Every structure is written in C-alpha cells, then in structure tokens.
Amino acid sequence: MEDPKKIVLFDGVCNLCNRSIQFIIRHDKKDEFRFATLQGDLGKQLVKERHIDTDTVDSIILIEPGVAYYTKSTAALKIGTSFGGAWKLLTVLELIPSSLSDIVYDFVARNRYQWYGKMDACMIPTPELKAKFLE
C-alpha cells in the first residue's frame, strides 16, 4: 500500500501560487507532496472537513495525513524544511511566532494578484506532472 502523501492546497488561479507549486515539485526529491486547488471539488471537500475558513486562508494549506493541517507561513516553512539539505536551516524561522510571520505572509497574499497576476482558470498540469495533482 502506498504511503499517504502530504497534500498542498493552493489558489489555482494565482500566478505566484502556481510558481510556488512548480518550485515545490522541483525540490520534492522524496516525492512527498500531492497538490489540489482550493477551487476544485477535492480542495473544497478537504477544507470543509477541517472547518478551515477560506475567507481568512485562501492561498496555501498543507495537510499532513493523520497529523494536522498547517496554514500560511507555517505551511510554507513545513514544506521548505521537508526538502532536506540546506533547506533544513529554515527551521530557525520557526522561532518567530506565527502571529508575526503571518503578518508578512498575509501582506504578500493580499497583494499577490496585483503583483504577480491572475489566470482565468486553474493551471493544467503537463502529462508528466498529472499524477502529482489530485482531482
């Protein structure tokens, strides 16, 4: 039986979010992550099951099977440190209270469409990447 994967929920129409997902895929050497958009049926279901308010969290959510879910800067740090190697140095940033690091995260999230643009529809993964995206 396949090990459960960590699921990254993201804003599928956000250019910054899509670039971030491409970054994660390139650095996910252990094949730990699967992806779903917040706009898709599975994303909506996972958010609803966890009672996550997408009015306050609408850009990235990390779900670890059987453990918990993480949002905003905490999710980004957990993803980054999972890459191993020098990326483990990001654990130092976990010393900053999430209430403070989320201020920076929220500022970027609020301005992401203005700075990076927005697509009319969610990205369609290439055939090679399709297995990493959940429906």
CNS distance restraints for C-alpha pairs under 8 A (distance, minus, plus):
assign (resid   4 and name CA) (resid  65 and name CA) 6.37 0.50 0.50
assign (resid   5 and name CA) (resid  32 and name CA) 5.40 0.50 0.50
assign (resid   5 and name CA) (resid  33 and name CA) 5.50 0.50 0.50
assign (resid   5 and name CA) (resid  34 and name CA) 6.28 0.50 0.50
assign (resid   5 and name CA) (resid  64 and name CA) 7.36 0.50 0.50
assign (resid   5 and name CA) (resid  65 and name CA) 6.94 0.50 0.50
assign (resid   6 and name CA) (resid  32 and name CA) 5.96 0.50 0.50
assign (resid   6 and name CA) (resid  33 and name CA) 4.84 0.50 0.50
assign (resid   6 and name CA) (resid  34 and name CA) 6.17 0.50 0.50
assign (resid   6 and name CA) (resid  62 and name CA) 6.98 0.50 0.50
assign (resid   6 and name CA) (resid  63 and name CA) 5.67 0.50 0.50
assign (resid   6 and name CA) (resid  64 and name CA) 4.77 0.50 0.50
assign (resid   6 and name CA) (resid  65 and name CA) 6.26 0.50 0.50
assign (resid   7 and name CA) (resid  33 and name CA) 5.68 0.50 0.50
assign (resid   7 and name CA) (resid  34 and name CA) 4.86 0.50 0.50
assign (resid   7 and name CA) (resid  35 and name CA) 5.51 0.50 0.50
assign (resid   7 and name CA) (resid  36 and name CA) 7.23 0.50 0.50
assign (resid   7 and name CA) (resid  62 and name CA) 5.78 0.50 0.50
assign (resid   7 and name CA) (resid  63 and name CA) 5.03 0.50 0.50
assign (resid   7 and name CA) (resid  64 and name CA) 6.64 0.50 0.50
assign (resid   8 and name CA) (resid  33 and name CA) 6.85 0.50 0.50
assign (resid   8 and name CA) (resid  34 and name CA) 6.24 0.50 0.50
assign (resid   8 and name CA) (resid  35 and name CA) 4.86 0.50 0.50
assign (resid   8 and name CA) (resid  36 and name CA) 6.39 0.50 0.50
assign (resid   8 and name CA) (resid  60 and name CA) 6.88 0.50 0.50
assign (resid   8 and name CA) (resid  61 and name CA) 5.75 0.50 0.50
assign (resid   8 and name CA) (resid  62 and name CA) 4.68 0.50 0.50
assign (resid   8 and name CA) (resid  63 and name CA) 6.39 0.50 0.50
assign (resid   9 and name CA) (resid  35 and name CA) 5.97 0.50 0.50
assign (resid   9 and name CA) (resid  36 and name CA) 5.01 0.50 0.50
assign (resid   9 and name CA) (resid  37 and name CA) 5.35 0.50 0.50
assign (resid   9 and name CA) (resid  38 and name CA) 5.73 0.50 0.50
assign (resid   9 and name CA) (resid  43 and name CA) 6.33 0.50 0.50
assign (resid   9 and name CA) (resid  59 and name CA) 7.81 0.50 0.50
assign (resid   9 and name CA) (resid  60 and name CA) 5.59 0.50 0.50
assign (resid   9 and name CA) (resid  61 and name CA) 5.03 0.50 0.50
assign (resid   9 and name CA) (resid  62 and name CA) 6.39 0.50 0.50
assign (resid   9 and name CA) (resid  63 and name CA) 7.89 0.50 0.50
assign (resid  10 and name CA) (resid  17 and name CA) 6.44 0.50 0.50
assign (resid  10 and name CA) (resid  18 and name CA) 7.96 0.50 0.50
assign (resid  10 and name CA) (resid  35 and name CA) 7.62 0.50 0.50
assign (resid  10 and name CA) (resid  36 and name CA) 6.57 0.50 0.50
assign (resid  10 and name CA) (resid  37 and name CA) 4.93 0.50 0.50
assign (resid  10 and name CA) (resid  38 and name CA) 5.50 0.50 0.50
assign (resid  10 and name CA) (resid  58 and name CA) 7.56 0.50 0.50
assign (resid  10 and name CA) (resid  59 and name CA) 5.34 0.50 0.50
assign (resid  10 and name CA) (resid  60 and name CA) 4.69 0.50 0.50
assign (resid  10 and name CA) (resid  61 and name CA) 6.66 0.50 0.50
assign (resid  11 and name CA) (resid  17 and name CA) 6.16 0.50 0.50
assign (resid  11 and name CA) (resid  18 and name CA) 7.75 0.50 0.50
assign (resid  11 and name CA) (resid  37 and name CA) 5.67 0.50 0.50
assign (resid  11 and name CA) (resid  38 and name CA) 5.50 0.50 0.50
assign (resid  11 and name CA) (resid  39 and name CA) 7.00 0.50 0.50
assign (resid  11 and name CA) (resid  58 and name CA) 6.67 0.50 0.50
assign (resid  11 and name CA) (resid  59 and name CA) 5.17 0.50 0.50
assign (resid  11 and name CA) (resid  60 and name CA) 7.00 0.50 0.50
assign (resid  12 and name CA) (resid  17 and name CA) 7.08 0.50 0.50
assign (resid  12 and name CA) (resid  18 and name CA) 6.64 0.50 0.50
assign (resid  12 and name CA) (resid  37 and name CA) 5.02 0.50 0.50
assign (resid  12 and name CA) (resid  38 and name CA) 6.75 0.50 0.50
assign (resid  12 and name CA) (resid  39 and name CA) 6.76 0.50 0.50
assign (resid  12 and name CA) (resid 121 and name CA) 7.35 0.50 0.50
assign (resid  12 and name CA) (resid 122 and name CA) 4.48 0.50 0.50
assign (resid  12 and name CA) (resid 123 and name CA) 6.38 0.50 0.50
assign (resid  13 and name CA) (resid  17 and name CA) 7.88 0.50 0.50
assign (resid  13 and name CA) (resid  18 and name CA) 7.60 0.50 0.50
assign (resid  13 and name CA) (resid 118 and name CA) 5.54 0.50 0.50
assign (resid  13 and name CA) (resid 119 and name CA) 4.80 0.50 0.50
assign (resid  13 and name CA) (resid 120 and name CA) 6.51 0.50 0.50
assign (resid  13 and name CA) (resid 121 and name CA) 5.63 0.50 0.50
assign (resid  13 and name CA) (resid 122 and name CA) 4.82 0.50 0.50
assign (resid  13 and name CA) (resid 123 and name CA) 7.03 0.50 0.50
assign (resid  14 and name CA) (resid  18 and name CA) 6.21 0.50 0.50
assign (resid  14 and name CA) (resid 112 and name CA) 7.31 0.50 0.50
assign (resid  14 and name CA) (resid 113 and name CA) 6.49 0.50 0.50
assign (resid  14 and name CA) (resid 116 and name CA) 7.65 0.50 0.50
assign (resid  14 and name CA) (resid 117 and name CA) 6.70 0.50 0.50
assign (resid  14 and name CA) (resid 118 and name CA) 4.84 0.50 0.50
assign (resid  14 and name CA) (resid 119 and name CA) 6.38 0.50 0.50
assign (resid  15 and name CA) (resid  19 and name CA) 6.18 0.50 0.50
assign (resid  15 and name CA) (resid 113 and name CA) 7.51 0.50 0.50
assign (resid  15 and name CA) (resid 116 and name CA) 5.77 0.50 0.50
assign (resid  15 and name CA) (resid 117 and name CA) 5.76 0.50 0.50
assign (resid  15 and name CA) (resid 118 and name CA) 5.54 0.50 0.50
assign (resid  15 and name CA) (resid 119 and name CA) 6.79 0.50 0.50
assign (resid  16 and name CA) (resid  20 and name CA) 6.13 0.50 0.50
assign (resid  16 and name CA) (resid 112 and name CA) 6.57 0.50 0.50
assign (resid  16 and name CA) (resid 113 and name CA) 7.99 0.50 0.50
assign (resid  16 and name CA) (resid 116 and name CA) 5.82 0.50 0.50
assign (resid  16 and name CA) (resid 117 and name CA) 7.74 0.50 0.50
assign (resid  17 and name CA) (resid  21 and name CA) 6.24 0.50 0.50
assign (resid  17 and name CA) (resid  59 and name CA) 7.15 0.50 0.50
assign (resid  17 and name CA) (resid  60 and name CA) 7.89 0.50 0.50
assign (resid  18 and name CA) (resid  22 and name CA) 6.32 0.50 0.50
assign (resid  18 and name CA) (resid 123 and name CA) 7.50 0.50 0.50
assign (resid  19 and name CA) (resid  23 and name CA) 6.21 0.50 0.50
assign (resid  20 and name CA) (resid  24 and name CA) 6.22 0.50 0.50
assign (resid  21 and name CA) (resid  25 and name CA) 6.17 0.50 0.50
assign (resid  21 and name CA) (resid  35 and name CA) 8.00 0.50 0.50
assign (resid  22 and name CA) (resid  26 and name CA) 6.29 0.50 0.50
assign (resid  23 and name CA) (resid  27 and name CA) 6.37 0.50 0.50
assign (resid  24 and name CA) (resid  28 and name CA) 5.78 0.50 0.50
assign (resid  24 and name CA) (resid  79 and name CA) 7.77 0.50 0.50
assign (resid  25 and name CA) (resid  33 and name CA) 7.87 0.50 0.50
assign (resid  27 and name CA) (resid  83 and name CA) 6.17 0.50 0.50
assign (resid  28 and name CA) (resid  32 and name CA) 6.53 0.50 0.50
assign (resid  28 and name CA) (resid  33 and name CA) 7.15 0.50 0.50
assign (resid  28 and name CA) (resid  83 and name CA) 6.03 0.50 0.50
assign (resid  29 and name CA) (resid  83 and name CA) 7.10 0.50 0.50
assign (resid  30 and name CA) (resid  83 and name CA) 7.87 0.50 0.50
assign (resid  33 and name CA) (resid 132 and name CA) 7.28 0.50 0.50
assign (resid  34 and name CA) (resid 132 and name CA) 4.87 0.50 0.50
assign (resid  34 and name CA) (resid 133 and name CA) 5.69 0.50 0.50
assign (resid  34 and name CA) (resid 134 and name CA) 6.69 0.50 0.50
assign (resid  35 and name CA) (resid 132 and name CA) 6.17 0.50 0.50
assign (resid  35 and name CA) (resid 133 and name CA) 4.69 0.50 0.50
assign (resid  35 and name CA) (resid 134 and name CA) 5.85 0.50 0.50
assign (resid  36 and name CA) (resid  40 and name CA) 7.05 0.50 0.50
assign (resid  36 and name CA) (resid  42 and name CA) 6.96 0.50 0.50
assign (resid  36 and name CA) (resid  43 and name CA) 5.78 0.50 0.50
assign (resid  36 and name CA) (resid 133 and name CA) 5.81 0.50 0.50
assign (resid  36 and name CA) (resid 134 and name CA) 5.29 0.50 0.50
assign (resid  36 and name CA) (resid 135 and name CA) 6.60 0.50 0.50
assign (resid  37 and name CA) (resid  42 and name CA) 7.86 0.50 0.50
assign (resid  37 and name CA) (resid  43 and name CA) 5.56 0.50 0.50
assign (resid  37 and name CA) (resid 122 and name CA) 7.63 0.50 0.50
assign (resid  38 and name CA) (resid  42 and name CA) 7.91 0.50 0.50
assign (resid  38 and name CA) (resid  43 and name CA) 4.53 0.50 0.50
assign (resid  38 and name CA) (resid  44 and name CA) 5.91 0.50 0.50
assign (resid  38 and name CA) (resid  47 and name CA) 7.94 0.50 0.50
assign (resid  38 and name CA) (resid  58 and name CA) 7.59 0.50 0.50
assign (resid  39 and name CA) (resid  43 and name CA) 6.38 0.50 0.50
assign (resid  39 and name CA) (resid  44 and name CA) 6.54 0.50 0.50
assign (resid  40 and name CA) (resid  44 and name CA) 6.17 0.50 0.50
assign (resid  40 and name CA) (resid 135 and name CA) 7.02 0.50 0.50
assign (resid  41 and name CA) (resid  45 and name CA) 6.12 0.50 0.50
assign (resid  41 and name CA) (resid 135 and name CA) 7.11 0.50 0.50
assign (resid  42 and name CA) (resid  46 and name CA) 6.10 0.50 0.50
assign (resid  42 and name CA) (resid 134 and name CA) 7.46 0.50 0.50
assign (resid  42 and name CA) (resid 135 and name CA) 5.92 0.50 0.50
assign (resid  43 and name CA) (resid  47 and name CA) 6.14 0.50 0.50
assign (resid  44 and name CA) (resid  48 and name CA) 6.06 0.50 0.50
assign (resid  45 and name CA) (resid  49 and name CA) 6.10 0.50 0.50
assign (resid  46 and name CA) (resid  50 and name CA) 6.37 0.50 0.50
assign (resid  47 and name CA) (resid  51 and name CA) 6.08 0.50 0.50
assign (resid  47 and name CA) (resid  52 and name CA) 5.26 0.50 0.50
assign (resid  47 and name CA) (resid  53 and name CA) 7.75 0.50 0.50
assign (resid  47 and name CA) (resid  54 and name CA) 7.78 0.50 0.50
assign (resid  48 and name CA) (resid  52 and name CA) 6.35 0.50 0.50
assign (resid  52 and name CA) (resid  57 and name CA) 7.51 0.50 0.50
assign (resid  53 and name CA) (resid  57 and name CA) 6.29 0.50 0.50
assign (resid  54 and name CA) (resid  58 and name CA) 5.02 0.50 0.50
assign (resid  57 and name CA) (resid  61 and name CA) 7.81 0.50 0.50
assign (resid  57 and name CA) (resid  71 and name CA) 7.04 0.50 0.50
assign (resid  57 and name CA) (resid  72 and name CA) 7.12 0.50 0.50
assign (resid  59 and name CA) (resid  72 and name CA) 7.40 0.50 0.50
assign (resid  59 and name CA) (resid 109 and name CA) 6.74 0.50 0.50
assign (resid  60 and name CA) (resid  71 and name CA) 6.14 0.50 0.50
assign (resid  60 and name CA) (resid  72 and name CA) 5.99 0.50 0.50
assign (resid  60 and name CA) (resid  75 and name CA) 7.06 0.50 0.50
assign (resid  60 and name CA) (resid  76 and name CA) 7.76 0.50 0.50
assign (resid  61 and name CA) (resid  69 and name CA) 6.90 0.50 0.50
assign (resid  61 and name CA) (resid  70 and name CA) 5.74 0.50 0.50
assign (resid  61 and name CA) (resid  71 and name CA) 4.64 0.50 0.50
assign (resid  61 and name CA) (resid  72 and name CA) 6.78 0.50 0.50
assign (resid  61 and name CA) (resid  75 and name CA) 6.11 0.50 0.50
assign (resid  62 and name CA) (resid  69 and name CA) 5.47 0.50 0.50
assign (resid  62 and name CA) (resid  70 and name CA) 5.07 0.50 0.50
assign (resid  62 and name CA) (resid  71 and name CA) 6.34 0.50 0.50
assign (resid  62 and name CA) (resid  75 and name CA) 5.36 0.50 0.50
assign (resid  62 and name CA) (resid  79 and name CA) 7.77 0.50 0.50
assign (resid  63 and name CA) (resid  67 and name CA) 7.95 0.50 0.50
assign (resid  63 and name CA) (resid  68 and name CA) 6.17 0.50 0.50
assign (resid  63 and name CA) (resid  69 and name CA) 4.28 0.50 0.50
assign (resid  63 and name CA) (resid  70 and name CA) 6.47 0.50 0.50
assign (resid  64 and name CA) (resid  68 and name CA) 5.54 0.50 0.50
assign (resid  64 and name CA) (resid  69 and name CA) 5.92 0.50 0.50
assign (resid  69 and name CA) (resid  75 and name CA) 7.97 0.50 0.50
assign (resid  70 and name CA) (resid  74 and name CA) 5.96 0.50 0.50
assign (resid  70 and name CA) (resid  75 and name CA) 4.77 0.50 0.50
assign (resid  71 and name CA) (resid  75 and name CA) 4.79 0.50 0.50
assign (resid  71 and name CA) (resid  76 and name CA) 7.75 0.50 0.50
assign (resid  72 and name CA) (resid  76 and name CA) 6.48 0.50 0.50
assign (resid  72 and name CA) (resid 102 and name CA) 6.33 0.50 0.50
assign (resid  72 and name CA) (resid 105 and name CA) 6.41 0.50 0.50
assign (resid  72 and name CA) (resid 106 and name CA) 7.66 0.50 0.50
assign (resid  73 and name CA) (resid  77 and name CA) 6.13 0.50 0.50
assign (resid  73 and name CA) (resid  98 and name CA) 6.79 0.50 0.50
assign (resid  73 and name CA) (resid 101 and name CA) 6.16 0.50 0.50
assign (resid  73 and name CA) (resid 102 and name CA) 5.53 0.50 0.50
assign (resid  73 and name CA) (resid 105 and name CA) 5.91 0.50 0.50
assign (resid  74 and name CA) (resid  78 and name CA) 6.14 0.50 0.50
assign (resid  74 and name CA) (resid  94 and name CA) 7.75 0.50 0.50
assign (resid  74 and name CA) (resid  98 and name CA) 6.64 0.50 0.50
assign (resid  75 and name CA) (resid  79 and name CA) 6.18 0.50 0.50
assign (resid  76 and name CA) (resid  80 and name CA) 6.12 0.50 0.50
assign (resid  77 and name CA) (resid  81 and name CA) 6.03 0.50 0.50
assign (resid  77 and name CA) (resid  90 and name CA) 6.70 0.50 0.50
assign (resid  77 and name CA) (resid  91 and name CA) 7.30 0.50 0.50
assign (resid  77 and name CA) (resid  93 and name CA) 7.74 0.50 0.50
assign (resid  77 and name CA) (resid  94 and name CA) 7.43 0.50 0.50
assign (resid  78 and name CA) (resid  82 and name CA) 6.23 0.50 0.50
assign (resid  79 and name CA) (resid  83 and name CA) 7.16 0.50 0.50
assign (resid  80 and name CA) (resid  87 and name CA) 6.15 0.50 0.50
assign (resid  80 and name CA) (resid  88 and name CA) 7.60 0.50 0.50
assign (resid  80 and name CA) (resid  90 and name CA) 7.04 0.50 0.50
assign (resid  81 and name CA) (resid  87 and name CA) 5.24 0.50 0.50
assign (resid  81 and name CA) (resid  88 and name CA) 4.67 0.50 0.50
assign (resid  81 and name CA) (resid  89 and name CA) 7.36 0.50 0.50
assign (resid  81 and name CA) (resid  90 and name CA) 5.94 0.50 0.50
assign (resid  81 and name CA) (resid  91 and name CA) 6.51 0.50 0.50
assign (resid  82 and name CA) (resid  87 and name CA) 7.58 0.50 0.50
assign (resid  82 and name CA) (resid  88 and name CA) 7.28 0.50 0.50
assign (resid  83 and name CA) (resid  87 and name CA) 6.04 0.50 0.50
assign (resid  83 and name CA) (resid  88 and name CA) 7.37 0.50 0.50
assign (resid  84 and name CA) (resid  88 and name CA) 5.35 0.50 0.50
assign (resid  90 and name CA) (resid  94 and name CA) 7.38 0.50 0.50
assign (resid  91 and name CA) (resid  95 and name CA) 7.63 0.50 0.50
assign (resid  94 and name CA) (resid  98 and name CA) 7.73 0.50 0.50
assign (resid  96 and name CA) (resid 100 and name CA) 6.81 0.50 0.50
assign (resid  96 and name CA) (resid 101 and name CA) 6.59 0.50 0.50
assign (resid  97 and name CA) (resid 101 and name CA) 6.50 0.50 0.50
assign (resid  98 and name CA) (resid 102 and name CA) 5.54 0.50 0.50
assign (resid  99 and name CA) (resid 103 and name CA) 6.71 0.50 0.50
assign (resid 100 and name CA) (resid 104 and name CA) 7.33 0.50 0.50
assign (resid 101 and name CA) (resid 105 and name CA) 6.35 0.50 0.50
assign (resid 102 and name CA) (resid 106 and name CA) 5.71 0.50 0.50
assign (resid 103 and name CA) (resid 107 and name CA) 6.21 0.50 0.50
assign (resid 104 and name CA) (resid 108 and name CA) 6.42 0.50 0.50
assign (resid 105 and name CA) (resid 109 and name CA) 6.08 0.50 0.50
assign (resid 106 and name CA) (resid 110 and name CA) 5.91 0.50 0.50
assign (resid 107 and name CA) (resid 111 and name CA) 6.44 0.50 0.50
assign (resid 108 and name CA) (resid 112 and name CA) 5.76 0.50 0.50
assign (resid 111 and name CA) (resid 115 and name CA) 6.10 0.50 0.50
assign (resid 112 and name CA) (resid 116 and name CA) 5.56 0.50 0.50
assign (resid 112 and name CA) (resid 117 and name CA) 6.96 0.50 0.50
assign (resid 113 and name CA) (resid 117 and name CA) 4.42 0.50 0.50
assign (resid 113 and name CA) (resid 118 and name CA) 5.44 0.50 0.50
assign (resid 125 and name CA) (resid 129 and name CA) 5.71 0.50 0.50
assign (resid 125 and name CA) (resid 130 and name CA) 5.41 0.50 0.50
assign (resid 125 and name CA) (resid 133 and name CA) 7.58 0.50 0.50
assign (resid 126 and name CA) (resid 130 and name CA) 6.02 0.50 0.50
assign (resid 127 and name CA) (resid 131 and name CA) 7.95 0.50 0.50
assign (resid 129 and name CA) (resid 133 and name CA) 7.18 0.50 0.50
